[in-house]
Amino acid sequence: MARDYAAVPHEYMEEMSRLSDAEFGRLMRALLNYSRSGEPIAPRGNERFYAERVMAEEDRHRKSYEELSERNSRAGKASAYARQQRAAYANETNDTESDSETKTEKKGFFSYEKKAPRGYAAQQKKSRNAWMKDYD
């Protein structure tokens, strides 16, 4: 994802206080152009004394943003992969058959019937008055 802004720290106000409004405005316009296109700043007036510093600061901010974006991208891909693996495992272990159904499995030359396993923490069916069976 590309940046759509230029970093302008508040310290520029104090640091560049000797520039006139016109010079400061030209420098900021050149900074925005540099941030968008990468075209180096070609200052005309007193802003030439700050051009190198402004470009270096912008390059540092761009590099930091790209590193953060790359790190977030890798983390997102790893998270998506983990979710896919968990979903695949859940689909493999998901049991839709009841206990009474059997399925035939083949191993080598032999086939055998096997009851479907109960799911984790499956509730056992109990008759409503199971405790009364001894008293009937």
VEXFI-968726 format. One record per residue (C-alpha): residue in three letters; x, y, z. Coordinates in steps of 0.5 Angstrom, whole numbers, m for minus. Layout:
BEGIN
<pt><figu>ALA</figu><east>X</east><north>Y</north><up>Z</up></pt>
...
***
This chain:
BEGIN
<pt><figu>MET</figu><east>0</east><north>0</north><up>0</up></pt>
<pt><figu>ALA</figu><east>3</east><north>7</north><up>m2</up></pt>
<pt><figu>ARG</figu><east>3</east><north>13</north><up>2</up></pt>
<pt><figu>ASP</figu><east>m1</east><north>18</north><up>0</up></pt>
<pt><figu>TYR</figu><east>2</east><north>24</north><up>5</up></pt>
<pt><figu>ALA</figu><east>9</east><north>27</north><up>7</up></pt>
<pt><figu>ALA</figu><east>12</east><north>27</north><up>14</up></pt>
<pt><figu>VAL</figu><east>12</east><north>34</north><up>16</up></pt>
<pt><figu>PRO</figu><east>15</east><north>34</north><up>24</up></pt>
<pt><figu>HIS</figu><east>13</east><north>40</north><up>28</up></pt>
<pt><figu>GLU</figu><east>20</east><north>41</north><up>29</up></pt>
<pt><figu>TYR</figu><east>20</east><north>44</north><up>22</up></pt>
<pt><figu>MET</figu><east>16</east><north>50</north><up>25</up></pt>
<pt><figu>GLU</figu><east>22</east><north>52</north><up>30</up></pt>
<pt><figu>GLU</figu><east>28</east><north>50</north><up>26</up></pt>
<pt><figu>MET</figu><east>25</east><north>54</north><up>19</up></pt>
<pt><figu>SER</figu><east>23</east><north>60</north><up>23</up></pt>
<pt><figu>ARG</figu><east>28</east><north>64</north><up>19</up></pt>
<pt><figu>LEU</figu><east>24</east><north>62</north><up>12</up></pt>
<pt><figu>SER</figu><east>19</east><north>67</north><up>10</up></pt>
<pt><figu>ASP</figu><east>12</east><north>64</north><up>9</up></pt>
<pt><figu>ALA</figu><east>13</east><north>64</north><up>1</up></pt>
<pt><figu>GLU</figu><east>20</east><north>60</north><up>2</up></pt>
<pt><figu>PHE</figu><east>17</east><north>55</north><up>7</up></pt>
<pt><figu>GLY</figu><east>11</east><north>54</north><up>2</up></pt>
<pt><figu>ARG</figu><east>16</east><north>53</north><up>m4</up></pt>
<pt><figu>LEU</figu><east>19</east><north>48</north><up>1</up></pt>
<pt><figu>MET</figu><east>13</east><north>44</north><up>3</up></pt>
<pt><figu>ARG</figu><east>10</east><north>44</north><up>m4</up></pt>
<pt><figu>ALA</figu><east>17</east><north>41</north><up>m6</up></pt>
<pt><figu>LEU</figu><east>17</east><north>36</north><up>m1</up></pt>
<pt><figu>LEU</figu><east>10</east><north>34</north><up>m3</up></pt>
<pt><figu>ASN</figu><east>12</east><north>33</north><up>m10</up></pt>
<pt><figu>TYR</figu><east>19</east><north>29</north><up>m7</up></pt>
<pt><figu>SER</figu><east>14</east><north>25</north><up>m3</up></pt>
<pt><figu>ARG</figu><east>10</east><north>23</north><up>m9</up></pt>
<pt><figu>SER</figu><east>15</east><north>22</north><up>m15</up></pt>
<pt><figu>GLY</figu><east>21</east><north>22</north><up>m12</up></pt>
<pt><figu>GLU</figu><east>24</east><north>28</north><up>m16</up></pt>
<pt><figu>PRO</figu><east>29</east><north>31</north><up>m12</up></pt>
<pt><figu>ILE</figu><east>28</east><north>38</north><up>m9</up></pt>
<pt><figu>ALA</figu><east>31</east><north>44</north><up>m13</up></pt>
<pt><figu>PRO</figu><east>30</east><north>50</north><up>m9</up></pt>
<pt><figu>ARG</figu><east>31</east><north>57</north><up>m11</up></pt>
<pt><figu>GLY</figu><east>31</east><north>61</north><up>m5</up></pt>
<pt><figu>ASN</figu><east>34</east><north>60</north><up>2</up></pt>
<pt><figu>GLU</figu><east>30</east><north>54</north><up>3</up></pt>
<pt><figu>ARG</figu><east>36</east><north>51</north><up>m1</up></pt>
<pt><figu>PHE</figu><east>39</east><north>51</north><up>6</up></pt>
<pt><figu>TYR</figu><east>34</east><north>46</north><up>9</up></pt>
<pt><figu>ALA</figu><east>32</east><north>42</north><up>2</up></pt>
<pt><figu>GLU</figu><east>37</east><north>36</north><up>4</up></pt>
<pt><figu>ARG</figu><east>35</east><north>35</north><up>11</up></pt>
<pt><figu>VAL</figu><east>28</east><north>35</north><up>9</up></pt>
<pt><figu>MET</figu><east>29</east><north>30</north><up>4</up></pt>
<pt><figu>ALA</figu><east>33</east><north>26</north><up>9</up></pt>
<pt><figu>GLU</figu><east>27</east><north>26</north><up>14</up></pt>
<pt><figu>GLU</figu><east>22</east><north>24</north><up>8</up></pt>
<pt><figu>ASP</figu><east>27</east><north>18</north><up>6</up></pt>
<pt><figu>ARG</figu><east>27</east><north>16</north><up>13</up></pt>
<pt><figu>HIS</figu><east>20</east><north>16</north><up>14</up></pt>
<pt><figu>ARG</figu><east>18</east><north>12</north><up>8</up></pt>
<pt><figu>LYS</figu><east>23</east><north>7</north><up>10</up></pt>
<pt><figu>SER</figu><east>20</east><north>6</north><up>16</up></pt>
<pt><figu>TYR</figu><east>13</east><north>6</north><up>13</up></pt>
<pt><figu>GLU</figu><east>15</east><north>0</north><up>8</up></pt>
<pt><figu>GLU</figu><east>18</east><north>m4</north><up>14</up></pt>
<pt><figu>LEU</figu><east>12</east><north>m3</north><up>18</up></pt>
<pt><figu>SER</figu><east>8</east><north>m5</north><up>12</up></pt>
<pt><figu>GLU</figu><east>12</east><north>m11</north><up>10</up></pt>
<pt><figu>ARG</figu><east>12</east><north>m14</north><up>17</up></pt>
<pt><figu>ASN</figu><east>4</east><north>m13</north><up>18</up></pt>
<pt><figu>SER</figu><east>4</east><north>m16</north><up>11</up></pt>
<pt><figu>ARG</figu><east>8</east><north>m22</north><up>13</up></pt>
<pt><figu>ALA</figu><east>4</east><north>m23</north><up>20</up></pt>
<pt><figu>GLY</figu><east>m3</east><north>m22</north><up>16</up></pt>
<pt><figu>LYS</figu><east>0</east><north>m28</north><up>11</up></pt>
<pt><figu>ALA</figu><east>2</east><north>m32</north><up>17</up></pt>
<pt><figu>SER</figu><east>m5</east><north>m31</north><up>21</up></pt>
<pt><figu>ALA</figu><east>m9</east><north>m33</north><up>14</up></pt>
<pt><figu>TYR</figu><east>m5</east><north>m39</north><up>13</up></pt>
<pt><figu>ALA</figu><east>m6</east><north>m41</north><up>21</up></pt>
<pt><figu>ARG</figu><east>m13</east><north>m40</north><up>20</up></pt>
<pt><figu>GLN</figu><east>m13</east><north>m44</north><up>14</up></pt>
<pt><figu>GLN</figu><east>m10</east><north>m50</north><up>17</up></pt>
<pt><figu>ARG</figu><east>m14</east><north>m50</north><up>23</up></pt>
<pt><figu>ALA</figu><east>m20</east><north>m50</north><up>19</up></pt>
<pt><figu>ALA</figu><east>m18</east><north>m56</north><up>15</up></pt>
<pt><figu>TYR</figu><east>m16</east><north>m59</north><up>21</up></pt>
<pt><figu>ALA</figu><east>m23</east><north>m58</north><up>24</up></pt>
<pt><figu>ASN</figu><east>m26</east><north>m60</north><up>17</up></pt>
<pt><figu>GLU</figu><east>m22</east><north>m67</north><up>18</up></pt>
<pt><figu>THR</figu><east>m24</east><north>m68</north><up>25</up></pt>
<pt><figu>ASN</figu><east>m31</east><north>m66</north><up>24</up></pt>
<pt><figu>ASP</figu><east>m36</east><north>m72</north><up>25</up></pt>
<pt><figu>THR</figu><east>m43</east><north>m71</north><up>22</up></pt>
<pt><figu>GLU</figu><east>m45</east><north>m79</north><up>23</up></pt>
<pt><figu>SER</figu><east>m48</east><north>m81</north><up>29</up></pt>
<pt><figu>ASP</figu><east>m46</east><north>m87</north><up>34</up></pt>
<pt><figu>SER</figu><east>m50</east><north>m92</north><up>31</up></pt>
<pt><figu>GLU</figu><east>m48</east><north>m91</north><up>24</up></pt>
<pt><figu>THR</figu><east>m42</east><north>m95</north><up>21</up></pt>
<pt><figu>LYS</figu><east>m37</east><north>m94</north><up>16</up></pt>
<pt><figu>THR</figu><east>m33</east><north>m99</north><up>12</up></pt>
<pt><figu>GLU</figu><east>m25</east><north>m97</north><up>12</up></pt>
<pt><figu>LYS</figu><east>m20</east><north>m101</north><up>7</up></pt>
<pt><figu>LYS</figu><east>m13</east><north>m102</north><up>10</up></pt>
<pt><figu>GLY</figu><east>m9</east><north>m106</north><up>5</up></pt>
<pt><figu>PHE</figu><east>m13</east><north>m112</north><up>3</up></pt>
<pt><figu>PHE</figu><east>m18</east><north>m112</north><up>9</up></pt>
<pt><figu>SER</figu><east>m24</east><north>m108</north><up>10</up></pt>
<pt><figu>TYR</figu><east>m27</east><north>m107</north><up>17</up></pt>
<pt><figu>GLU</figu><east>m33</east><north>m103</north><up>20</up></pt>
<pt><figu>LYS</figu><east>m32</east><north>m98</north><up>25</up></pt>
<pt><figu>LYS</figu><east>m36</east><north>m94</north><up>29</up></pt>
<pt><figu>ALA</figu><east>m36</east><north>m86</north><up>28</up></pt>
<pt><figu>PRO</figu><east>m32</east><north>m83</north><up>34</up></pt>
<pt><figu>ARG</figu><east>m36</east><north>m79</north><up>39</up></pt>
<pt><figu>GLY</figu><east>m34</east><north>m71</north><up>38</up></pt>
<pt><figu>TYR</figu><east>m30</east><north>m68</north><up>44</up></pt>
<pt><figu>ALA</figu><east>m34</east><north>m67</north><up>50</up></pt>
<pt><figu>ALA</figu><east>m40</east><north>m70</north><up>46</up></pt>
<pt><figu>GLN</figu><east>m47</east><north>m70</north><up>51</up></pt>
<pt><figu>GLN</figu><east>m49</east><north>m77</north><up>52</up></pt>
<pt><figu>LYS</figu><east>m57</east><north>m78</north><up>51</up></pt>
<pt><figu>LYS</figu><east>m60</east><north>m80</north><up>58</up></pt>
<pt><figu>SER</figu><east>m67</east><north>m82</north><up>59</up></pt>
<pt><figu>ARG</figu><east>m71</east><north>m76</north><up>63</up></pt>
<pt><figu>ASN</figu><east>m72</east><north>m80</north><up>69</up></pt>
<pt><figu>ALA</figu><east>m66</east><north>m85</north><up>69</up></pt>
<pt><figu>TRP</figu><east>m65</east><north>m84</north><up>76</up></pt>
<pt><figu>MET</figu><east>m72</east><north>m87</north><up>77</up></pt>
<pt><figu>LYS</figu><east>m70</east><north>m94</north><up>74</up></pt>
<pt><figu>ASP</figu><east>m69</east><north>m97</north><up>81</up></pt>
<pt><figu>TYR</figu><east>m75</east><north>m95</north><up>84</up></pt>
<pt><figu>ASP</figu><east>m80</east><north>m97</north><up>78</up></pt>
***
